[in-house]
């Protein structure tokens, strides 16, 4: 039945049809989807995903879910993300990236003076090592399929609470250095270091700053890093499994003492590895 209502507004009478007061929900425009994260975090968009994109980068979903890693140095602001569903539908959303405060670490009386006043020879060595590592951890348009699931395994067992120094801004005896790219865990000298997932060893070598270091490719652009090892027991191109022992905790390279440095690069983004150790449902979700 069609009913005509007369409404008074500031002395004027308006004719309003009752069927306009009950607009079907399907006719209402859906609110734009979005998610907010801080630098170094990971956003999640679950549900029948095939392909994911973030600005000019794109990659396959992991077990039907799109993950969007945000580099610790990404400029704060709003960016477009999208996904292609299994039904062929293309959906877009906005990711809002907020600034993550840089924790200041001022390390005084650094014991290894060769890392404070770096010689030209060691500067040259570090540059050559970086030229080898950087191509391995950068974003690539074509990568191996994922051989991992989230959360990943722990890099040590038991794994103590991290020191909360991912992304820290550091000085050594008053001299500024690059931000800390991983999370440090107070694991004792000589304890086993474990691969956090199935994968293939990209590099196992002694490096000036990182000491004995292992880099593992887990597919889908996910690279795990283990630094300052006492020793390592794997070699490049070797296949490893989740939980496999790959070395021992040490204090090689630029360190003040023994600990496990665990780092992650995902699609070229340097992120807090702690986000891969939690239940994915605890990540910020696109809504």
VOPA-809561 format. One record per residue (C-alpha): residue number from 1; residue in one letter; chain; x, y, z. Coordinates in Angstrom, 3 decimals. Layout:
(site NUM,"A","A",(X,Y,Z)),
...
//
This chain:
(site 1,"X","A",(0.000,0.000,0.000)),
(site 2,"X","A",(1.344,3.452,-0.968)),
(site 3,"X","A",(1.031,6.033,1.840)),
(site 4,"X","A",(1.690,9.741,1.479)),
(site 5,"X","A",(3.123,11.447,4.574)),
(site 6,"X","A",(3.063,15.186,5.198)),
(site 7,"X","A",(6.057,16.376,7.180)),
(site 8,"X","A",(6.576,19.865,8.509)),
(site 9,"X","A",(10.087,21.305,8.377)),
(site 10,"X","A",(10.639,24.933,9.475)),
(site 11,"X","A",(7.127,25.908,8.402)),
(site 12,"X","A",(7.230,24.201,5.021)),
(site 13,"X","A",(5.194,21.121,4.175)),
(site 14,"X","A",(6.900,18.283,2.298)),
(site 15,"X","A",(5.320,15.336,0.530)),
(site 16,"X","A",(7.313,12.181,1.356)),
(site 17,"X","A",(6.401,8.792,-0.039)),
(site 18,"X","A",(6.541,6.046,2.594)),
(site 19,"X","A",(8.475,3.695,0.300)),
(site 20,"X","A",(11.398,6.175,0.420)),
(site 21,"X","A",(11.535,5.727,4.210)),
(site 22,"X","A",(12.341,2.047,3.801)),
(site 23,"X","A",(15.172,1.947,1.272)),
(site 24,"X","A",(16.386,-1.643,0.825)),
(site 25,"X","A",(19.824,-2.230,2.379)),
(site 26,"X","A",(21.093,-3.621,-0.911)),
(site 27,"X","A",(20.500,-0.230,-2.493)),
(site 28,"X","A",(22.701,1.556,0.045)),
(site 29,"X","A",(26.287,2.143,-1.043)),
(site 30,"X","A",(28.743,-0.011,0.915)),
(site 31,"X","A",(31.251,1.750,3.118)),
(site 32,"X","A",(34.787,1.754,1.612)),
(site 33,"X","A",(36.980,-0.963,3.069)),
(site 34,"X","A",(40.130,0.045,4.946)),
(site 35,"X","A",(42.721,-1.014,7.493)),
(site 36,"X","A",(45.185,0.905,9.666)),
(site 37,"X","A",(48.681,-0.334,10.509)),
(site 38,"X","A",(51.975,1.115,11.678)),
(site 39,"X","A",(55.317,0.977,9.902)),
(site 40,"X","A",(56.810,-2.522,10.100)),
(site 41,"X","A",(53.455,-4.274,10.614)),
(site 42,"X","A",(51.312,-6.585,8.456)),
(site 43,"X","A",(47.682,-6.137,7.365)),
(site 44,"X","A",(45.417,-9.072,6.499)),
(site 45,"X","A",(42.507,-9.483,4.069)),
(site 46,"X","A",(40.975,-12.930,4.452)),
(site 47,"X","A",(38.574,-14.838,2.271)),
(site 48,"X","A",(38.920,-16.630,-1.080)),
(site 49,"X","A",(41.850,-14.571,-2.367)),
(site 50,"X","A",(43.937,-15.458,-5.394)),
(site 51,"X","A",(46.067,-12.388,-6.076)),
(site 52,"X","A",(47.021,-9.395,-3.933)),
(site 53,"X","A",(48.484,-6.005,-4.827)),
(site 54,"X","A",(49.927,-3.087,-2.896)),
(site 55,"X","A",(50.626,0.011,-4.990)),
(site 56,"X","A",(52.842,-1.283,-7.854)),
(site 57,"X","A",(53.666,-4.642,-6.267)),
(site 58,"X","A",(51.633,-7.841,-6.643)),
(site 59,"X","A",(51.835,-11.411,-5.370)),
(site 60,"X","A",(49.813,-14.576,-4.828)),
(site 61,"X","A",(47.652,-15.095,-1.763)),
(site 62,"X","A",(48.768,-17.503,0.975)),
(site 63,"X","A",(46.154,-20.201,1.576)),
(site 64,"X","A",(43.382,-17.935,0.338)),
(site 65,"X","A",(44.414,-14.877,2.357)),
(site 66,"X","A",(46.095,-11.649,1.247)),
(site 67,"X","A",(48.824,-10.253,3.490)),
(site 68,"X","A",(50.209,-6.746,3.066)),
(site 69,"X","A",(53.617,-6.234,4.730)),
(site 70,"X","A",(54.499,-2.588,5.426)),
(site 71,"X","A",(58.193,-1.667,5.381)),
(site 72,"X","A",(59.508,-0.043,8.556)),
(site 73,"X","A",(60.598,2.992,6.505)),
(site 74,"X","A",(57.442,3.338,4.380)),
(site 75,"X","A",(56.208,6.924,4.232)),
(site 76,"X","A",(53.127,7.396,6.431)),
(site 77,"X","A",(49.916,8.011,4.507)),
(site 78,"X","A",(47.072,6.256,2.708)),
(site 79,"X","A",(47.673,3.716,-0.049)),
(site 80,"X","A",(45.530,1.523,-2.289)),
(site 81,"X","A",(45.513,-2.239,-1.881)),
(site 82,"X","A",(43.490,-4.734,-3.901)),
(site 83,"X","A",(42.743,-8.403,-4.244)),
(site 84,"X","A",(41.375,-10.740,-6.892)),
(site 85,"X","A",(39.019,-13.366,-5.455)),
(site 86,"X","A",(38.602,-16.967,-6.567)),
(site 87,"X","A",(35.385,-15.880,-8.272)),
(site 88,"X","A",(37.307,-13.378,-10.395)),
(site 89,"X","A",(36.076,-10.298,-8.549)),
(site 90,"X","A",(38.484,-7.387,-8.129)),
(site 91,"X","A",(38.136,-5.563,-4.802)),
(site 92,"X","A",(40.015,-2.517,-3.517)),
(site 93,"X","A",(40.608,-1.022,-0.097)),
(site 94,"X","A",(42.714,1.644,1.576)),
(site 95,"X","A",(45.593,0.934,3.921)),
(site 96,"X","A",(46.455,3.754,6.316)),
(site 97,"X","A",(50.117,3.641,7.379)),
(site 98,"X","A",(50.974,5.372,10.648)),
(site 99,"X","A",(54.389,6.346,12.001)),
(site 100,"X","A",(56.014,3.866,14.374)),
(site 101,"X","A",(58.112,5.710,16.948)),
(site 102,"X","A",(61.811,4.897,16.674)),
(site 103,"X","A",(63.175,3.530,19.948)),
(site 104,"X","A",(66.499,5.198,20.702)),
(site 105,"X","A",(69.389,2.933,21.717)),
(site 106,"X","A",(72.620,4.636,22.722)),
(site 107,"X","A",(75.279,1.972,23.207)),
(site 108,"X","A",(78.304,3.312,25.029)),
(site 109,"X","A",(81.742,1.751,25.508)),
(site 110,"X","A",(81.093,-0.609,22.624)),
(site 111,"X","A",(83.529,-3.506,23.140)),
(site 112,"X","A",(84.412,-4.164,19.491)),
(site 113,"X","A",(86.046,-0.922,18.415)),
(site 114,"X","A",(86.496,-2.092,14.819)),
(site 115,"X","A",(82.719,-1.629,14.466)),
(site 116,"X","A",(82.817,1.933,15.785)),
(site 117,"X","A",(85.672,3.290,13.705)),
(site 118,"X","A",(85.313,1.091,10.642)),
(site 119,"X","A",(88.462,0.807,8.543)),
(site 120,"X","A",(88.383,1.405,4.768)),
(site 121,"X","A",(89.075,-2.297,4.262)),
(site 122,"X","A",(86.062,-3.326,6.348)),
(site 123,"X","A",(83.884,-0.679,4.716)),
(site 124,"X","A",(84.799,-2.178,1.344)),
(site 125,"X","A",(84.089,-5.685,2.633)),
(site 126,"X","A",(80.666,-4.668,3.984)),
(site 127,"X","A",(79.766,-2.982,0.693)),
(site 128,"X","A",(80.616,-6.140,-1.269)),
(site 129,"X","A",(78.530,-8.246,1.110)),
(site 130,"X","A",(75.590,-5.854,0.777)),
(site 131,"X","A",(75.827,-6.131,-3.005)),
(site 132,"X","A",(75.284,-9.879,-2.632)),
(site 133,"X","A",(72.494,-9.719,-0.029)),
(site 134,"X","A",(70.374,-6.839,-1.371)),
(site 135,"X","A",(69.265,-8.595,-4.605)),
(site 136,"X","A",(68.214,-11.604,-2.520)),
(site 137,"X","A",(65.868,-9.696,-0.212)),
(site 138,"X","A",(64.352,-7.187,-2.648)),
(site 139,"X","A",(60.832,-7.464,-4.044)),
(site 140,"X","A",(60.576,-9.722,-7.102)),
(site 141,"X","A",(57.633,-9.923,-9.479)),
(site 142,"X","A",(58.125,-13.680,-9.854)),
(site 143,"X","A",(58.793,-15.848,-6.805)),
(site 144,"X","A",(58.520,-19.467,-5.766)),
(site 145,"X","A",(55.128,-20.599,-4.366)),
(site 146,"X","A",(54.706,-20.382,-0.601)),
(site 147,"X","A",(55.880,-23.434,1.336)),
(site 148,"X","A",(54.911,-21.959,4.707)),
(site 149,"X","A",(51.790,-21.105,6.647)),
(site 150,"X","A",(51.185,-18.568,9.400)),
(site 151,"X","A",(52.098,-18.410,12.139)),
(site 152,"X","A",(55.609,-19.572,11.285)),
(site 153,"X","A",(57.610,-21.686,13.711)),
(site 154,"X","A",(59.806,-20.235,16.432)),
(site 155,"X","A",(63.517,-19.689,15.647)),
(site 156,"X","A",(64.497,-21.161,19.034)),
(site 157,"X","A",(62.863,-23.499,21.552)),
(site 158,"X","A",(61.973,-22.157,23.996)),
(site 159,"X","A",(61.862,-18.640,22.567)),
(site 160,"X","A",(62.069,-15.923,25.242)),
(site 161,"X","A",(60.288,-12.615,24.861)),
(site 162,"X","A",(61.919,-10.330,22.292)),
(site 163,"X","A",(63.770,-7.235,23.431)),
(site 164,"X","A",(61.399,-4.926,21.544)),
(site 165,"X","A",(64.200,-3.316,19.556)),
(site 166,"X","A",(62.961,-3.865,16.018)),
(site 167,"X","A",(63.528,-0.651,14.062)),
(site 168,"X","A",(65.554,0.907,16.872)),
(site 169,"X","A",(67.610,4.015,16.080)),
(site 170,"X","A",(71.104,3.282,17.348)),
(site 171,"X","A",(74.309,5.030,18.181)),
(site 172,"X","A",(77.588,3.316,18.983)),
(site 173,"X","A",(79.774,5.441,21.223)),
(site 174,"X","A",(77.835,8.445,19.976)),
(site 175,"X","A",(78.043,7.594,16.273)),
(site 176,"X","A",(74.683,7.060,14.478)),
(site 177,"X","A",(74.139,3.774,12.647)),
(site 178,"X","A",(71.394,2.285,10.477)),
(site 179,"X","A",(68.141,1.239,12.117)),
(site 180,"X","A",(67.921,-2.258,13.577)),
(site 181,"X","A",(66.271,-4.523,11.007)),
(site 182,"X","A",(65.341,-7.471,13.230)),
(site 183,"X","A",(64.209,-8.538,16.660)),
(site 184,"X","A",(66.766,-9.624,19.252)),
(site 185,"X","A",(65.991,-12.537,21.550)),
(site 186,"X","A",(68.082,-13.265,24.688)),
(site 187,"X","A",(68.862,-16.874,23.799)),
(site 188,"X","A",(71.961,-18.293,25.466)),
(site 189,"X","A",(75.250,-18.914,23.689)),
(site 190,"X","A",(75.360,-22.281,21.913)),
(site 191,"X","A",(71.603,-22.896,21.863)),
(site 192,"X","A",(70.093,-24.264,18.658)),
(site 193,"X","A",(68.733,-21.908,15.991)),
(site 194,"X","A",(65.798,-23.313,14.011)),
(site 195,"X","A",(64.359,-22.602,10.588)),
(site 196,"X","A",(60.927,-21.026,11.048)),
(site 197,"X","A",(59.527,-22.860,8.041)),
(site 198,"X","A",(60.173,-25.084,5.057)),
(site 199,"X","A",(62.405,-23.411,2.520)),
(site 200,"X","A",(65.656,-23.163,0.642)),
(site 201,"X","A",(68.864,-21.602,1.934)),
(site 202,"X","A",(69.780,-18.539,-0.118)),
(site 203,"X","A",(72.994,-17.700,1.679)),
(site 204,"X","A",(75.052,-18.945,4.605)),
(site 205,"X","A",(78.197,-16.901,5.148)),
(site 206,"X","A",(80.317,-14.893,7.539)),
(site 207,"X","A",(79.630,-11.173,7.141)),
(site 208,"X","A",(81.278,-8.154,8.718)),
(site 209,"X","A",(78.229,-6.669,10.456)),
(site 210,"X","A",(75.924,-9.699,10.688)),
(site 211,"X","A",(78.600,-12.226,11.649)),
(site 212,"X","A",(77.727,-15.789,10.747)),
(site 213,"X","A",(74.420,-15.342,8.932)),
(site 214,"X","A",(71.802,-17.546,7.265)),
(site 215,"X","A",(69.086,-16.380,4.838)),
(site 216,"X","A",(66.223,-18.748,3.950)),
(site 217,"X","A",(63.637,-18.382,1.154)),
(site 218,"X","A",(60.204,-19.725,2.176)),
(site 219,"X","A",(58.447,-18.852,-1.087)),
(site 220,"X","A",(55.938,-16.051,-1.749)),
(site 221,"X","A",(58.737,-13.528,-1.264)),
(site 222,"X","A",(59.264,-14.387,2.420)),
(site 223,"X","A",(62.917,-14.387,3.504)),
(site 224,"X","A",(63.995,-15.159,7.082)),
(site 225,"X","A",(67.335,-13.970,8.484)),
(site 226,"X","A",(69.403,-15.326,11.388)),
(site 227,"X","A",(72.451,-13.268,12.424)),
(site 228,"X","A",(75.460,-13.389,14.795)),
(site 229,"X","A",(75.535,-17.192,14.909)),
(site 230,"X","A",(78.373,-19.072,16.572)),
(site 231,"X","A",(78.233,-21.440,13.622)),
(site 232,"X","A",(75.842,-22.611,10.908)),
(site 233,"X","A",(75.180,-26.120,9.632)),
(site 234,"X","A",(73.524,-25.431,6.271)),
(site 235,"X","A",(74.751,-24.334,2.862)),
(site 236,"X","A",(73.312,-22.362,-0.085)),
(site 237,"X","A",(70.592,-24.128,-2.122)),
(site 238,"X","A",(70.028,-26.660,0.641)),
(site 239,"X","A",(66.383,-27.514,1.352)),
(site 240,"X","A",(65.365,-27.191,4.993)),
(site 241,"X","A",(62.220,-28.051,6.922)),
(site 242,"X","A",(60.295,-26.213,9.596)),
(site 243,"X","A",(62.021,-26.618,12.959)),
(site 244,"X","A",(65.274,-27.904,11.462)),
(site 245,"X","A",(68.454,-26.881,13.269)),
(site 246,"X","A",(70.460,-24.521,11.080)),
(site 247,"X","A",(73.083,-23.247,13.534)),
(site 248,"X","A",(73.984,-22.162,17.051)),
(site 249,"X","A",(73.437,-18.871,18.871)),
(site 250,"X","A",(76.614,-16.811,19.002)),
(site 251,"X","A",(78.098,-13.335,19.265)),
(site 252,"X","A",(79.826,-12.874,15.903)),
(site 253,"X","A",(79.739,-9.573,14.017)),
(site 254,"X","A",(78.608,-6.264,15.527)),
(site 255,"X","A",(77.211,-7.310,18.912)),
(site 256,"X","A",(77.735,-6.583,22.593)),
(site 257,"X","A",(77.021,-10.181,23.615)),
(site 258,"X","A",(75.397,-13.480,22.608)),
(site 259,"X","A",(71.784,-13.381,21.381)),
(site 260,"X","A",(69.603,-14.444,18.456)),
(site 261,"X","A",(68.851,-11.790,15.848)),
(site 262,"X","A",(65.804,-12.877,13.838)),
(site 263,"X","A",(64.730,-10.791,10.865)),
(site 264,"X","A",(62.181,-11.023,8.045)),
(site 265,"X","A",(61.783,-9.521,4.567)),
(site 266,"X","A",(58.461,-10.072,2.855)),
(site 267,"X","A",(58.004,-8.855,-0.712)),
(site 268,"X","A",(60.986,-6.591,-0.085)),
(site 269,"X","A",(59.492,-5.027,3.055)),
(site 270,"X","A",(61.484,-5.120,6.279)),
(site 271,"X","A",(58.893,-5.987,8.936)),
(site 272,"X","A",(58.802,-6.847,12.614)),
(site 273,"X","A",(59.207,-10.659,12.595)),
(site 274,"X","A",(57.052,-10.927,15.688)),
(site 275,"X","A",(53.969,-10.436,13.504)),
(site 276,"X","A",(54.633,-13.772,11.792)),
(site 277,"X","A",(54.767,-15.567,15.132)),
(site 278,"X","A",(51.236,-14.606,16.206)),
(site 279,"X","A",(47.874,-16.003,15.144)),
(site 280,"X","A",(47.015,-14.308,11.818)),
(site 281,"X","A",(43.577,-13.412,13.188)),
(site 282,"X","A",(45.358,-11.063,15.611)),
(site 283,"X","A",(46.711,-8.952,12.719)),
(site 284,"X","A",(44.911,-5.809,11.646)),
(site 285,"X","A",(42.105,-6.907,9.315)),
(site 286,"X","A",(40.643,-5.138,6.277)),
(site 287,"X","A",(37.035,-4.274,7.103)),
//
